[in-house]
Amino acid sequence: MTTPKQHVIGSSEIWHQVLQQASQLAPLNRPVLLIGERGTGKELIAERLHYLSKRWQQPYLQVNCAAMQENLLESELFGHEVGSFTGATRSREGLFERADGGTLFLDELATASLQVQEKLLRVIEYGRFERLGGSKTLRVDVRVVAACNEDLPALVGQGRFRGDLLDRLAFDVLNLPPLRYRKEDIAELAEHFALRMCLELGYDYFSGFTVHALQQLMEHDWPGNVRELKNVVERSIYRHADPAKPVADIVLDPFASPWRTSSAMISPSVIPVSAEPHISPVLQTCDLKTELARLEQRLILQALQQQHFHQRRTAQALGVSYDQLRAALRKYPHLLTKRSSNEG
């Protein structure tokens, strides 16, 4: 028998509605689809669905579909026989066999290939499948909880997701609210993460946050949601110099530094994005198109970084449409490389 790994925290009305819907769905032997931005608690809700169900004493397994290539994911889910691929020297049970009688959580399902989706449809619909490279039909009783952060109906329209699989999964859909819509929960979550970090650091107690620090937490947009909040709180606690005093400084951006380089090196053919646009003095020759291009790139890059490269929010911050921003990024594709270089 397994036990839940995470605590359900939050007292906002919108969060209680999600928990109530999950509690109503839990006893039903039906698939459930969880939709929400990264860090909104999809794994936590999947666990809740399992442990409030009649399957709670049976296995609860999970897999991130985005973390594996197609063949590896198919093998991980359905198992494989000897010789089914290079290196397959022995038979192996997949997650569906190991989760028989219990629940299987498929995170980032939208990244699975159409071939894997076809096999998923069959096992969800009929409880039958074959191992990779095998011919024997196996039967299992597994409840599937799937999650993604994309618009699945739109992906169906684009031919990237099977409509019949979506119909089967969407017995009911739980939409998880971003943290920016759960402002009432921020202080409670922050204190929970702070207490755990203080325990890890060996502090006798947590001395709290100052009013200014709490204001910083409340006013931040939290594009990374609860996961980002956890990182921010833990970082701020360990950097806090005096555990006996309340935490006054919230370290929202770990990259912030007076010595931070503004951007990675780019091709000489690309106009460099400087910290400030260079405007030639009046009566001197200047290339207006070049200067305007510099300014446009700087403003777009600054907005992208502020919005953690979330393109729809970046477009809103710049006062342009999403399509207009996409057109600009096609003109300046090097701006998107800043994300990987910053994250590295």
C-alpha positions as CSV (number, residue, x, y, z in Angstrom):
1,M,0.0,0.0,0.0
2,T,1.3,3.5,-0.9
3,T,0.6,6.8,0.8
4,P,0.1,10.3,-0.5
5,K,3.4,12.3,-0.8
6,Q,2.0,15.8,-0.8
7,H,-0.4,17.9,1.4
8,V,-3.4,19.7,0.0
9,I,-3.0,23.4,1.1
10,G,-5.3,26.3,0.4
11,S,-8.5,27.8,1.7
12,S,-9.6,29.9,-1.2
13,E,-13.1,29.3,-2.6
14,I,-11.8,28.5,-6.1
15,W,-9.4,25.9,-4.7
16,H,-12.1,24.4,-2.6
17,Q,-14.3,24.0,-5.7
18,V,-11.5,22.0,-7.4
19,L,-11.1,19.8,-4.3
20,Q,-14.8,19.2,-4.1
21,Q,-15.0,18.2,-7.7
22,A,-12.1,15.9,-7.3
23,S,-13.8,14.3,-4.2
24,Q,-16.9,13.7,-6.3
25,L,-15.0,12.1,-9.1
26,A,-12.7,10.0,-7.0
27,P,-15.1,7.0,-6.3
28,L,-16.1,6.7,-9.9
29,N,-14.3,4.2,-12.1
30,R,-13.8,6.6,-15.0
31,P,-10.9,8.4,-16.6
32,V,-10.2,12.0,-15.5
33,L,-8.5,14.7,-17.4
34,L,-6.6,17.4,-15.5
35,I,-5.9,20.7,-17.3
36,G,-3.7,23.4,-15.9
37,E,-0.5,25.5,-16.2
38,R,2.8,24.1,-15.0
39,G,3.1,24.1,-11.2
40,T,-0.7,24.3,-10.5
41,G,-0.9,21.0,-8.7
42,K,-1.9,18.4,-11.3
43,E,0.1,15.7,-9.6
44,L,-1.4,16.5,-6.2
45,I,-5.0,16.3,-7.6
46,A,-4.1,13.0,-9.3
47,E,-3.0,11.6,-6.0
48,R,-6.2,12.8,-4.3
49,L,-8.3,11.1,-7.0
50,H,-6.5,7.8,-6.2
51,Y,-6.5,7.9,-2.4
52,L,-10.1,8.9,-2.2
53,S,-11.1,6.1,-4.5
54,K,-11.8,2.4,-3.8
55,R,-8.4,1.7,-5.3
56,W,-6.5,3.5,-2.6
57,Q,-4.8,0.3,-1.3
58,Q,-3.7,-0.7,-4.8
59,P,-0.7,0.7,-6.8
60,Y,-0.5,4.4,-7.8
61,L,2.0,4.9,-10.5
62,Q,2.9,7.9,-12.7
63,V,4.9,8.8,-15.8
64,N,5.9,12.0,-17.5
65,C,5.2,11.4,-21.2
66,A,7.3,14.4,-22.2
67,A,10.4,12.9,-20.6
68,M,10.7,9.9,-23.0
69,Q,11.1,9.3,-26.7
70,E,8.3,7.4,-28.4
71,N,9.7,3.9,-28.3
72,L,10.8,4.3,-24.7
73,L,7.4,5.6,-23.6
74,E,5.6,2.8,-25.4
75,S,7.9,0.3,-23.6
76,E,7.5,2.0,-20.3
77,L,3.7,2.0,-20.6
78,F,3.1,-1.4,-22.1
79,G,6.3,-3.4,-21.5
80,H,8.3,-5.3,-24.0
81,E,9.4,-8.8,-25.0
82,V,13.0,-10.1,-25.6
83,G,14.4,-8.8,-28.9
84,S,11.7,-6.2,-29.4
85,F,14.4,-3.6,-29.8
86,T,18.2,-3.3,-29.5
87,G,19.1,-3.9,-25.9
88,A,15.9,-5.7,-25.0
89,T,17.6,-8.8,-23.5
90,R,14.7,-9.7,-21.2
91,S,11.0,-9.3,-21.0
92,R,9.7,-6.4,-18.9
93,E,6.4,-5.5,-17.4
94,G,5.1,-2.0,-18.3
95,L,3.3,0.5,-16.0
96,F,-0.2,-0.8,-17.0
97,E,0.7,-4.3,-15.8
98,R,2.3,-3.0,-12.6
99,A,-0.7,-0.7,-11.9
100,D,-3.3,-3.4,-12.4
101,G,-6.1,-2.7,-9.9
102,G,-4.9,0.8,-9.2
103,T,-4.3,4.1,-10.9
104,L,-1.9,5.3,-13.5
105,F,-1.2,9.1,-13.8
106,L,-0.1,10.2,-17.3
107,D,1.4,13.6,-17.1
108,E,2.0,15.8,-20.2
109,L,-0.1,13.4,-22.3
110,A,-0.3,15.8,-25.2
111,T,3.4,15.0,-26.0
112,A,2.7,11.3,-26.7
113,S,2.8,10.2,-30.3
114,L,-0.3,9.2,-32.2
115,Q,0.8,5.6,-32.2
116,V,1.1,5.6,-28.4
117,Q,-2.3,7.4,-28.2
118,E,-3.9,4.6,-30.3
119,K,-2.7,1.9,-27.9
120,L,-3.8,4.1,-24.9
121,L,-7.3,4.3,-26.4
122,R,-7.5,0.5,-26.7
123,V,-6.4,-0.2,-23.1
124,I,-8.6,2.5,-21.6
125,E,-11.6,1.4,-23.7
126,Y,-11.2,-2.4,-23.4
127,G,-8.5,-3.0,-20.8
128,R,-6.5,-5.0,-23.4
129,F,-3.0,-4.4,-24.9
130,E,0.1,-6.3,-26.1
131,R,3.7,-5.7,-25.0
132,L,6.1,-4.1,-27.5
133,G,7.2,-6.9,-29.7
134,G,4.7,-9.4,-28.3
135,S,1.6,-11.1,-29.6
136,K,-0.1,-12.2,-26.4
137,T,-3.1,-10.0,-25.4
138,L,-2.9,-8.9,-21.8
139,R,-5.9,-7.7,-19.7
140,V,-5.7,-5.1,-16.9
141,D,-8.0,-3.0,-14.8
142,V,-6.4,0.4,-14.5
143,R,-7.9,3.8,-13.9
144,V,-6.2,6.5,-16.0
145,V,-5.8,10.0,-14.8
146,A,-4.2,12.2,-17.6
147,A,-2.9,15.7,-17.4
148,C,-1.6,18.4,-19.8
149,N,-1.1,22.2,-20.0
150,E,-2.3,22.5,-23.6
151,D,-5.6,23.1,-25.4
152,L,-6.4,19.5,-26.3
153,P,-9.5,20.3,-28.5
154,A,-7.3,22.6,-30.5
155,L,-4.7,19.9,-30.9
156,V,-7.4,17.6,-32.1
157,G,-8.3,20.2,-34.8
158,Q,-4.6,20.3,-35.8
159,G,-4.3,16.5,-36.1
160,R,-1.9,16.3,-33.2
161,F,-4.2,14.5,-30.7
162,R,-6.7,11.8,-31.3
163,G,-10.3,13.0,-31.0
164,D,-11.6,9.5,-29.9
165,L,-9.0,9.4,-27.1
166,L,-10.0,12.8,-25.9
167,D,-13.6,11.8,-25.9
168,R,-12.7,8.7,-23.8
169,L,-10.5,10.6,-21.4
170,A,-12.9,13.6,-20.9
171,F,-15.6,11.8,-18.9
172,D,-15.0,14.9,-16.8
173,V,-12.3,17.6,-16.9
174,L,-10.8,19.3,-13.9
175,N,-9.4,22.8,-14.7
176,L,-6.8,23.8,-12.1
177,P,-6.6,27.5,-11.4
178,P,-3.3,29.4,-11.7
179,L,-1.9,30.8,-8.4
180,R,-2.6,34.3,-9.6
181,Y,-6.3,33.5,-9.2
182,R,-5.7,32.0,-5.7
183,K,-4.3,35.1,-4.0
184,E,-5.9,34.0,-0.7
185,D,-3.7,30.9,-0.6
186,I,-0.3,32.5,-1.2
187,A,0.5,33.4,2.5
188,E,-0.6,29.9,3.7
189,L,1.4,28.1,1.0
190,A,4.4,30.4,1.7
191,E,4.4,29.7,5.4
192,H,4.1,25.9,4.7
193,F,7.1,26.0,2.5
194,A,9.0,28.2,4.9
195,L,8.4,25.9,7.8
196,R,9.7,22.9,5.9
197,M,12.8,24.8,4.8
198,C,13.5,25.9,8.3
199,L,13.2,22.3,9.5
200,E,15.7,21.3,6.7
201,L,18.1,24.0,7.8
202,G,17.9,23.0,11.4
203,Y,16.3,26.2,12.6
204,D,14.3,26.1,15.9
205,Y,11.4,28.0,14.5
206,F,10.3,30.2,11.6
207,S,10.2,33.9,12.5
208,G,7.8,34.9,9.8
209,F,7.7,37.4,6.9
210,T,7.7,41.2,7.2
211,V,4.7,43.1,5.8
212,H,6.8,44.2,2.8
213,A,7.9,40.6,2.1
214,L,4.3,39.4,2.2
215,Q,3.3,42.3,-0.1
216,Q,6.0,41.1,-2.6
217,L,4.6,37.6,-2.5
218,M,1.1,38.8,-3.0
219,E,1.9,41.2,-5.9
220,H,4.0,38.8,-8.0
221,D,2.2,37.2,-11.0
222,W,3.6,33.6,-10.4
223,P,3.9,32.3,-13.9
224,G,5.4,29.1,-12.5
225,N,2.5,28.9,-10.0
226,V,2.9,26.9,-6.7
227,R,6.2,25.3,-7.8
228,E,7.7,28.7,-8.4
229,L,6.4,30.0,-5.0
230,K,8.0,27.0,-3.3
231,N,11.4,27.8,-4.9
232,V,11.1,31.5,-4.1
233,V,10.3,30.9,-0.5
234,E,13.0,28.3,0.1
235,R,15.6,30.4,-1.6
236,S,14.6,33.5,0.5
237,I,14.8,31.5,3.7
238,Y,18.2,30.0,3.1
239,R,19.6,33.4,2.0
240,H,18.2,35.1,5.1
241,A,21.1,36.2,7.3
242,D,19.4,36.1,10.7
243,P,16.9,33.3,11.4
244,A,15.7,35.1,14.5
245,K,14.3,38.0,12.5
246,P,11.4,37.9,10.0
247,V,12.3,37.5,6.4
248,A,12.4,40.9,4.8
249,D,13.8,40.2,1.3
250,I,12.1,37.9,-1.2
251,V,14.4,36.7,-3.9
252,L,12.1,36.4,-6.8
253,D,14.8,36.2,-9.5
254,P,17.8,34.0,-8.8
255,F,19.5,35.3,-11.9
256,A,19.4,38.9,-10.7
257,S,22.9,40.3,-10.2
258,P,24.7,43.6,-10.9
259,W,27.3,41.5,-12.9
260,R,24.7,39.6,-14.9
261,T,25.4,39.6,-18.6
262,S,22.3,40.9,-20.5
263,S,22.3,38.3,-23.2
264,A,24.3,35.5,-24.9
265,M,26.6,36.2,-27.8
266,I,24.7,36.2,-31.1
267,S,25.6,36.1,-34.7
268,P,27.3,39.2,-36.1
269,S,24.6,39.3,-38.8
270,V,22.0,39.9,-36.0
271,I,21.6,43.4,-34.6
272,P,22.8,43.3,-31.0
273,V,20.2,44.1,-28.3
274,S,21.9,46.5,-25.9
275,A,20.7,47.6,-22.5
276,E,19.7,50.9,-23.8
277,P,19.0,51.9,-27.5
278,H,21.7,54.0,-29.0
279,I,20.1,57.2,-30.4
280,S,22.4,59.2,-32.6
281,P,22.6,62.9,-31.7
282,V,20.7,65.4,-33.8
283,L,22.5,66.6,-36.9
284,Q,24.6,63.4,-37.1
285,T,23.9,60.7,-39.6
286,C,21.9,57.7,-38.3
287,D,20.3,54.6,-39.7
288,L,16.7,55.0,-38.5
289,K,15.7,51.5,-39.5
290,T,18.6,50.0,-37.6
291,E,17.9,52.1,-34.4
292,L,14.2,51.2,-34.5
293,A,15.1,47.5,-34.9
294,R,17.4,47.7,-31.9
295,L,14.6,49.4,-29.8
296,E,12.0,46.9,-30.9
297,Q,14.2,43.9,-30.1
298,R,15.2,45.3,-26.7
299,L,11.6,45.9,-25.7
300,I,10.4,42.5,-26.8
301,L,13.3,40.7,-25.0
302,Q,12.7,42.7,-21.8
303,A,9.0,41.8,-21.9
304,L,9.7,38.1,-22.6
305,Q,12.1,37.9,-19.7
306,Q,9.7,39.7,-17.3
307,Q,6.9,37.2,-18.4
308,H,9.2,34.2,-18.2
309,F,8.9,33.8,-22.0
310,H,5.1,33.2,-21.8
311,Q,4.2,34.6,-25.2
312,R,0.6,35.4,-24.6
313,R,1.3,37.4,-21.5
314,T,4.3,39.0,-23.3
315,A,1.9,40.2,-26.0
316,Q,-0.4,41.7,-23.4
317,A,2.5,43.4,-21.7
318,L,3.5,45.0,-25.0
319,G,0.0,46.0,-26.0
320,V,0.1,43.9,-29.2
321,S,-1.9,40.9,-30.4
322,Y,-0.5,37.4,-30.0
323,D,-0.2,37.2,-33.8
324,Q,1.7,40.4,-34.0
325,L,4.2,39.1,-31.4
326,R,4.6,35.9,-33.2
327,A,5.3,37.8,-36.4
328,A,8.0,39.8,-34.6
329,L,9.6,36.6,-33.2
330,R,9.8,35.2,-36.7
331,K,11.6,38.3,-37.7
332,Y,13.9,38.1,-34.6
333,P,14.1,34.3,-33.9
334,H,17.3,34.8,-31.9
335,L,15.3,36.4,-29.0
336,L,13.8,33.0,-28.1
337,T,17.3,31.5,-27.7
338,K,17.8,33.8,-24.7
339,R,15.5,31.5,-22.8
340,S,17.7,28.4,-23.1
341,S,20.9,30.4,-22.5
342,N,19.4,32.0,-19.3
343,E,18.1,28.7,-18.1
344,G,21.4,27.0,-18.7
